[in-house]
Amino acid sequence: MGKLVRFGISLDITLLNKFDQHIRDKNYNCRSEALRDLIRQELVEKQWKTGDEIAGAITLIYDHHH
């Protein structure tokens, strides 16, 4: 990970409570970790929609004896 930068955000209390529930549901250790994942997810989705190059892998496990 690169250099970490701290910044503040303002949220409506209802939205913050929903976000905190999301954090608990997904077993995140902290808000920062959850926020980083949401930002990455949004950026990858944007990259996918604009046709930029994206790599992925598909794994198939097959037992040829059955």
Biopython code that builds the backbone (N, CA, C, O; Angstrom):
import numpy as np
from Bio.PDB.StructureBuilder import StructureBuilder

atoms = [
    (1, "MET", "N", (0.855, -1.178, 0.000)),
    (1, "MET", "CA", (0.000, 0.000, 0.000)),
    (1, "MET", "C", (0.890, 1.226, 0.000)),
    (1, "MET", "O", (1.945, 1.239, 0.634)),
    (2, "GLY", "N", (0.463, 2.257, -0.712)),
    (2, "GLY", "CA", (1.202, 3.503, -0.779)),
    (2, "GLY", "C", (1.030, 4.332, 0.478)),
    (2, "GLY", "O", (0.547, 3.850, 1.502)),
    (3, "LYS", "N", (1.430, 5.569, 0.379)),
    (3, "LYS", "CA", (1.325, 6.501, 1.503)),
    (3, "LYS", "C", (-0.140, 6.729, 1.871)),
    (3, "LYS", "O", (-0.969, 7.003, 1.004)),
    (4, "LEU", "N", (-0.447, 6.615, 3.145)),
    (4, "LEU", "CA", (-1.815, 6.835, 3.604)),
    (4, "LEU", "C", (-2.054, 8.316, 3.852)),
    (4, "LEU", "O", (-1.183, 9.015, 4.372)),
    (5, "VAL", "N", (-3.227, 8.788, 3.480)),
    (5, "VAL", "CA", (-3.634, 10.173, 3.682)),
    (5, "VAL", "C", (-4.944, 10.157, 4.445)),
    (5, "VAL", "O", (-5.854, 9.405, 4.096)),
    (6, "ARG", "N", (-5.051, 10.964, 5.466)),
    (6, "ARG", "CA", (-6.301, 11.066, 6.226)),
    (6, "ARG", "C", (-7.117, 12.236, 5.696)),
    (6, "ARG", "O", (-6.575, 13.287, 5.355)),
    (7, "PHE", "N", (-8.431, 12.037, 5.634)),
    (7, "PHE", "CA", (-9.323, 13.118, 5.255)),
    (7, "PHE", "C", (-10.640, 12.912, 5.978)),
    (7, "PHE", "O", (-10.955, 11.793, 6.383)),
    (8, "GLY", "N", (-11.396, 13.954, 6.143)),
    (8, "GLY", "CA", (-12.666, 13.880, 6.845)),
    (8, "GLY", "C", (-13.838, 13.916, 5.884)),
    (8, "GLY", "O", (-13.762, 14.519, 4.814)),
    (9, "ILE", "N", (-14.923, 13.265, 6.276)),
    (9, "ILE", "CA", (-16.152, 13.325, 5.502)),
    (9, "ILE", "C", (-17.315, 13.593, 6.451)),
    (9, "ILE", "O", (-17.241, 13.296, 7.643)),
    (10, "SER", "N", (-18.362, 14.144, 5.918)),
    (10, "SER", "CA", (-19.572, 14.402, 6.700)),
    (10, "SER", "C", (-20.691, 13.526, 6.154)),
    (10, "SER", "O", (-20.927, 13.480, 4.947)),
    (11, "LEU", "N", (-21.383, 12.825, 7.068)),
    (11, "LEU", "CA", (-22.477, 11.943, 6.671)),
    (11, "LEU", "C", (-23.685, 12.186, 7.553)),
    (11, "LEU", "O", (-23.562, 12.515, 8.733)),
    (12, "ASP", "N", (-24.837, 12.021, 6.965)),
    (12, "ASP", "CA", (-26.075, 12.018, 7.725)),
    (12, "ASP", "C", (-26.016, 10.832, 8.688)),
    (12, "ASP", "O", (-25.512, 9.773, 8.315)),
    (13, "ILE", "N", (-26.509, 10.980, 9.895)),
    (13, "ILE", "CA", (-26.427, 9.939, 10.912)),
    (13, "ILE", "C", (-27.097, 8.641, 10.462)),
    (13, "ILE", "O", (-26.623, 7.553, 10.788)),
    (14, "THR", "N", (-28.194, 8.751, 9.716)),
    (14, "THR", "CA", (-28.877, 7.551, 9.222)),
    (14, "THR", "C", (-27.984, 6.781, 8.256)),
    (14, "THR", "O", (-27.898, 5.555, 8.327)),
    (15, "LEU", "N", (-27.323, 7.496, 7.358)),
    (15, "LEU", "CA", (-26.411, 6.860, 6.408)),
    (15, "LEU", "C", (-25.228, 6.238, 7.146)),
    (15, "LEU", "O", (-24.805, 5.132, 6.808)),
    (16, "LEU", "N", (-24.694, 6.927, 8.138)),
    (16, "LEU", "CA", (-23.576, 6.395, 8.919)),
    (16, "LEU", "C", (-23.986, 5.119, 9.646)),
    (16, "LEU", "O", (-23.217, 4.159, 9.690)),
    (17, "ASN", "N", (-25.176, 5.100, 10.210)),
    (17, "ASN", "CA", (-25.645, 3.897, 10.895)),
    (17, "ASN", "C", (-25.777, 2.723, 9.936)),
    (17, "ASN", "O", (-25.436, 1.594, 10.288)),
    (18, "LYS", "N", (-26.267, 2.979, 8.728)),
    (18, "LYS", "CA", (-26.375, 1.921, 7.716)),
    (18, "LYS", "C", (-24.991, 1.432, 7.291)),
    (18, "LYS", "O", (-24.779, 0.238, 7.084)),
    (19, "PHE", "N", (-24.061, 2.368, 7.166)),
    (19, "PHE", "CA", (-22.687, 2.008, 6.798)),
    (19, "PHE", "C", (-22.047, 1.160, 7.897)),
    (19, "PHE", "O", (-21.382, 0.166, 7.608)),
    (20, "ASP", "N", (-22.245, 1.548, 9.140)),
    (20, "ASP", "CA", (-21.718, 0.762, 10.258)),
    (20, "ASP", "C", (-22.315, -0.639, 10.287)),
    (20, "ASP", "O", (-21.614, -1.595, 10.621)),
    (21, "GLN", "N", (-23.586, -0.783, 9.948)),
    (21, "GLN", "CA", (-24.201, -2.107, 9.866)),
    (21, "GLN", "C", (-23.571, -2.911, 8.736)),
    (21, "GLN", "O", (-23.319, -4.106, 8.889)),
    (22, "HIS", "N", (-23.317, -2.264, 7.607)),
    (22, "HIS", "CA", (-22.641, -2.908, 6.472)),
    (22, "HIS", "C", (-21.263, -3.419, 6.906)),
    (22, "HIS", "O", (-20.864, -4.527, 6.549)),
    (23, "ILE", "N", (-20.550, -2.610, 7.671)),
    (23, "ILE", "CA", (-19.225, -2.988, 8.165)),
    (23, "ILE", "C", (-19.318, -4.232, 9.037)),
    (23, "ILE", "O", (-18.501, -5.143, 8.908)),
    (24, "ARG", "N", (-20.300, -4.275, 9.916)),
    (24, "ARG", "CA", (-20.481, -5.447, 10.774)),
    (24, "ARG", "C", (-20.871, -6.676, 9.952)),
    (24, "ARG", "O", (-20.357, -7.771, 10.184)),
    (25, "ASP", "N", (-21.780, -6.493, 8.990)),
    (25, "ASP", "CA", (-22.238, -7.603, 8.149)),
    (25, "ASP", "C", (-21.094, -8.221, 7.340)),
    (25, "ASP", "O", (-21.054, -9.435, 7.139)),
    (26, "LYS", "N", (-20.177, -7.389, 6.882)),
    (26, "LYS", "CA", (-19.068, -7.848, 6.040)),
    (26, "LYS", "C", (-17.804, -8.154, 6.840)),
    (26, "LYS", "O", (-16.771, -8.503, 6.269)),
    (27, "ASN", "N", (-17.889, -8.021, 8.159)),
    (27, "ASN", "CA", (-16.754, -8.319, 9.057)),
    (27, "ASN", "C", (-15.508, -7.477, 8.781)),
    (27, "ASN", "O", (-14.387, -7.979, 8.863)),
    (28, "TYR", "N", (-15.699, -6.218, 8.460)),
    (28, "TYR", "CA", (-14.562, -5.315, 8.319)),
    (28, "TYR", "C", (-14.032, -4.954, 9.698)),
    (28, "TYR", "O", (-14.777, -4.949, 10.678)),
    (29, "ASN", "N", (-12.742, -4.654, 9.765)),
    (29, "ASN", "CA", (-12.126, -4.260, 11.026)),
    (29, "ASN", "C", (-12.385, -2.794, 11.356)),
    (29, "ASN", "O", (-12.392, -2.408, 12.525)),
    (30, "CYS", "N", (-12.596, -1.981, 10.325)),
    (30, "CYS", "CA", (-12.766, -0.549, 10.560)),
    (30, "CYS", "C", (-13.466, 0.094, 9.367)),
    (30, "CYS", "O", (-13.601, -0.509, 8.303)),
    (31, "ARG", "N", (-13.900, 1.319, 9.570)),
    (31, "ARG", "CA", (-14.565, 2.060, 8.490)),
    (31, "ARG", "C", (-13.631, 2.303, 7.320)),
    (31, "ARG", "O", (-14.049, 2.235, 6.164)),
    (32, "SER", "N", (-12.357, 2.589, 7.614)),
    (32, "SER", "CA", (-11.395, 2.881, 6.546)),
    (32, "SER", "C", (-11.259, 1.719, 5.579)),
    (32, "SER", "O", (-11.240, 1.912, 4.363)),
    (33, "GLU", "N", (-11.164, 0.515, 6.118)),
    (33, "GLU", "CA", (-11.036, -0.676, 5.273)),
    (33, "GLU", "C", (-12.265, -0.838, 4.380)),
    (33, "GLU", "O", (-12.136, -1.130, 3.191)),
    (34, "ALA", "N", (-13.444, -0.652, 4.944)),
    (34, "ALA", "CA", (-14.678, -0.773, 4.175)),
    (34, "ALA", "C", (-14.760, 0.312, 3.105)),
    (34, "ALA", "O", (-15.148, 0.035, 1.970)),
    (35, "LEU", "N", (-14.405, 1.520, 3.452)),
    (35, "LEU", "CA", (-14.449, 2.621, 2.498)),
    (35, "LEU", "C", (-13.468, 2.402, 1.356)),
    (35, "LEU", "O", (-13.796, 2.673, 0.201)),
    (36, "ARG", "N", (-12.262, 1.914, 1.663)),
    (36, "ARG", "CA", (-11.291, 1.610, 0.603)),
    (36, "ARG", "C", (-11.856, 0.581, -0.376)),
    (36, "ARG", "O", (-11.731, 0.743, -1.590)),
    (37, "ASP", "N", (-12.479, -0.478, 0.153)),
    (37, "ASP", "CA", (-13.058, -1.502, -0.727)),
    (37, "ASP", "C", (-14.175, -0.945, -1.597)),
    (37, "ASP", "O", (-14.266, -1.284, -2.777)),
    (38, "LEU", "N", (-15.030, -0.093, -1.028)),
    (38, "LEU", "CA", (-16.116, 0.499, -1.811)),
    (38, "LEU", "C", (-15.575, 1.406, -2.913)),
    (38, "LEU", "O", (-16.108, 1.415, -4.023)),
    (39, "ILE", "N", (-14.531, 2.163, -2.619)),
    (39, "ILE", "CA", (-13.923, 3.034, -3.632)),
    (39, "ILE", "C", (-13.313, 2.187, -4.747)),
    (39, "ILE", "O", (-13.520, 2.468, -5.928)),
    (40, "ARG", "N", (-12.564, 1.154, -4.373)),
    (40, "ARG", "CA", (-11.966, 0.271, -5.388)),
    (40, "ARG", "C", (-13.042, -0.363, -6.259)),
    (40, "ARG", "O", (-12.908, -0.421, -7.481)),
    (41, "GLN", "N", (-14.108, -0.837, -5.626)),
    (41, "GLN", "CA", (-15.207, -1.470, -6.368)),
    (41, "GLN", "C", (-15.804, -0.497, -7.379)),
    (41, "GLN", "O", (-16.060, -0.873, -8.523)),
    (42, "GLU", "N", (-16.025, 0.727, -6.976)),
    (42, "GLU", "CA", (-16.604, 1.729, -7.871)),
    (42, "GLU", "C", (-15.662, 2.038, -9.038)),
    (42, "GLU", "O", (-16.107, 2.187, -10.176)),
    (43, "LEU", "N", (-14.364, 2.133, -8.752)),
    (43, "LEU", "CA", (-13.394, 2.429, -9.804)),
    (43, "LEU", "C", (-13.265, 1.278, -10.796)),
    (43, "LEU", "O", (-13.126, 1.514, -11.997)),
    (44, "VAL", "N", (-13.308, 0.038, -10.315)),
    (44, "VAL", "CA", (-13.251, -1.121, -11.209)),
    (44, "VAL", "C", (-14.504, -1.173, -12.071)),
    (44, "VAL", "O", (-14.422, -1.452, -13.267)),
    (45, "GLU", "N", (-15.660, -0.907, -11.476)),
    (45, "GLU", "CA", (-16.910, -0.904, -12.247)),
    (45, "GLU", "C", (-16.864, 0.157, -13.346)),
    (45, "GLU", "O", (-17.295, -0.096, -14.471)),
    (46, "LYS", "N", (-16.349, 1.328, -13.029)),
    (46, "LYS", "CA", (-16.222, 2.389, -14.028)),
    (46, "LYS", "C", (-15.273, 1.951, -15.139)),
    (46, "LYS", "O", (-15.550, 2.169, -16.318)),
    (47, "GLN", "N", (-14.165, 1.339, -14.764)),
    (47, "GLN", "CA", (-13.186, 0.860, -15.738)),
    (47, "GLN", "C", (-13.823, -0.187, -16.651)),
    (47, "GLN", "O", (-13.590, -0.189, -17.859)),
    (48, "TRP", "N", (-14.624, -1.074, -16.070)),
    (48, "TRP", "CA", (-15.305, -2.116, -16.834)),
    (48, "TRP", "C", (-16.266, -1.506, -17.853)),
    (48, "TRP", "O", (-16.311, -1.934, -19.007)),
    (49, "LYS", "N", (-17.031, -0.509, -17.423)),
    (49, "LYS", "CA", (-18.033, 0.108, -18.293)),
    (49, "LYS", "C", (-17.410, 0.921, -19.417)),
    (49, "LYS", "O", (-17.997, 1.035, -20.493)),
    (50, "THR", "N", (-16.234, 1.487, -19.187)),
    (50, "THR", "CA", (-15.602, 2.318, -20.216)),
    (50, "THR", "C", (-14.759, 1.502, -21.185)),
    (50, "THR", "O", (-14.209, 2.041, -22.145)),
    (51, "GLY", "N", (-14.659, 0.194, -20.928)),
    (51, "GLY", "CA", (-13.928, -0.663, -21.851)),
    (51, "GLY", "C", (-12.439, -0.659, -21.650)),
    (51, "GLY", "O", (-11.709, -1.198, -22.482)),
    (52, "ASP", "N", (-11.956, -0.064, -20.565)),
    (52, "ASP", "CA", (-10.525, -0.120, -20.281)),
    (52, "ASP", "C", (-10.117, -1.567, -20.014)),
    (52, "ASP", "O", (-10.949, -2.412, -19.685)),
    (53, "GLU", "N", (-8.844, -1.829, -20.159)),
    (53, "GLU", "CA", (-8.339, -3.179, -20.008)),
    (53, "GLU", "C", (-8.504, -3.676, -18.567)),
    (53, "GLU", "O", (-8.132, -2.990, -17.614)),
    (54, "ILE", "N", (-9.065, -4.871, -18.429)),
    (54, "ILE", "CA", (-9.256, -5.495, -17.124)),
    (54, "ILE", "C", (-8.877, -6.965, -17.260)),
    (54, "ILE", "O", (-9.200, -7.600, -18.263)),
    (55, "ALA", "N", (-8.201, -7.500, -16.265)),
    (55, "ALA", "CA", (-7.807, -8.906, -16.282)),
    (55, "ALA", "C", (-8.622, -9.682, -15.264)),
    (55, "ALA", "O", (-9.057, -9.125, -14.256)),
    (56, "GLY", "N", (-8.828, -10.947, -15.521)),
    (56, "GLY", "CA", (-9.558, -11.801, -14.595)),
    (56, "GLY", "C", (-9.198, -13.254, -14.850)),
    (56, "GLY", "O", (-8.492, -13.574, -15.806)),
    (57, "ALA", "N", (-9.686, -14.116, -13.994)),
    (57, "ALA", "CA", (-9.418, -15.546, -14.136)),
    (57, "ALA", "C", (-10.685, -16.324, -13.801)),
    (57, "ALA", "O", (-11.447, -15.952, -12.909)),
    (58, "ILE", "N", (-10.887, -17.402, -14.530)),
    (58, "ILE", "CA", (-11.984, -18.325, -14.251)),
    (58, "ILE", "C", (-11.346, -19.688, -14.004)),
    (58, "ILE", "O", (-10.559, -20.168, -14.821)),
    (59, "THR", "N", (-11.683, -20.303, -12.885)),
    (59, "THR", "CA", (-11.135, -21.607, -12.536)),
    (59, "THR", "C", (-12.254, -22.630, -12.544)),
    (59, "THR", "O", (-13.304, -22.417, -11.939)),
    (60, "LEU", "N", (-12.030, -23.730, -13.224)),
    (60, "LEU", "CA", (-12.994, -24.816, -13.294)),
    (60, "LEU", "C", (-12.329, -26.063, -12.734)),
    (60, "LEU", "O", (-11.289, -26.496, -13.231)),
    (61, "ILE", "N", (-12.924, -26.634, -11.710)),
    (61, "ILE", "CA", (-12.403, -27.875, -11.135)),
    (61, "ILE", "C", (-13.316, -29.003, -11.607)),
    (61, "ILE", "O", (-14.525, -28.976, -11.379)),
    (62, "TYR", "N", (-12.721, -29.990, -12.267)),
    (62, "TYR", "CA", (-13.495, -31.057, -12.884)),
    (62, "TYR", "C", (-12.834, -32.389, -12.573)),
    (62, "TYR", "O", (-11.638, -32.567, -12.802)),
    (63, "ASP", "N", (-13.606, -33.309, -12.059)),
    (63, "ASP", "CA", (-13.113, -34.650, -11.783)),
    (63, "ASP", "C", (-13.524, -35.538, -12.956)),
    (63, "ASP", "O", (-14.692, -35.906, -13.074)),
    (64, "HIS", "N", (-12.578, -35.881, -13.816)),
    (64, "HIS", "CA", (-12.902, -36.640, -15.023)),
    (64, "HIS", "C", (-13.267, -38.098, -14.739)),
    (64, "HIS", "O", (-13.674, -38.813, -15.654)),
    (65, "HIS", "N", (-13.129, -38.559, -13.471)),
    (65, "HIS", "CA", (-13.505, -39.926, -13.117)),
    (65, "HIS", "C", (-15.013, -40.044, -12.863)),
    (65, "HIS", "O", (-15.540, -41.155, -12.798)),
    (66, "HIS", "N", (-15.692, -38.943, -12.722)),
    (66, "HIS", "CA", (-17.149, -38.976, -12.476)),
    (66, "HIS", "C", (-17.902, -38.428, -13.652)),
    (66, "HIS", "O", (-19.132, -38.376, -13.628)),
]
sb = StructureBuilder()
sb.init_structure("model")
sb.init_model(0)
sb.init_chain("A")
sb.init_seg("    ")
for serial, (resi, resn, name, xyz) in enumerate(atoms, 1):
    if name == "N":
        sb.init_residue(resn, " ", resi, " ")
    sb.init_atom(name, np.array(xyz, "f"), 0.0, 1.0, " ", f" {name:<3s}", serial, name[0])
structure = sb.get_structure()
